[in-house]
Amino acid sequence: FFLKYCEQFSTFYKSTEKSFLNHPTMCKSIIASLVVGLTAAFMPTSPLSGTVSNIGTMSMVSSKSLPFLPKPALLDGTLPGDVGFDPLGLSNVDDLGIDLYWMREAEVKHGRLAMLAAAHVFFCDQIGSLPGFPSGKGQMDLFWNVLAERPNIIGAGVVFVIVVEFITGIAITEGRKDGSREAGDFNLDPFNVRANPAQKAKAQLQEIKNGRLAMLAVMGMIAQGLTTHTAALDNISALWS
């Protein structure tokens, strides 16, 4: 295209050399028209209507917890504690049996275990070990002492976890097929909280919030236990001493 326009310009210039040089305004007009034509030659023959339409109509809904990121498509606020926090995009995973239902089940389960673990750490801090177990208050040192002196207890705990995981795996698979089971629901409701929908929603929100907090707390307890070899509450009191 460029060579074509150069050739046309050269022919025109030779034929009208004198009049062309005597009229600067005409010179500028012709050069401008050639530049416009050259530019148009490299433009697409049809507009990108789909792209323009998408840009014009697309409205990004921000995440409630991370306003600088878009709200995840599957996190629509129906799950208790859902504030659109998913910077890694895990809610979009749907492969090898892992999906949003599986992720929610794992979160609820680990939150419950973390709450039990945190309560156990505070129990050992304030009261001590159970009868027949090594004494001590440092959570990690106490664990290593139990593993050394009573390895059968740790082994039994591992077997128990395997059995529970097998049973809950069946529950997750069956409940996901027809959607009849909420993630984390094992029909354990001694106080009949589910009878009142408002009370049920409040209890579910409290559970997931406290479970998330407990998971963070237990990670901190483990890290402090491995580095300071002192009890969790003693580490907290050391901040003020």
Disulfide bonds with the S-S distance in Angstrom:
none
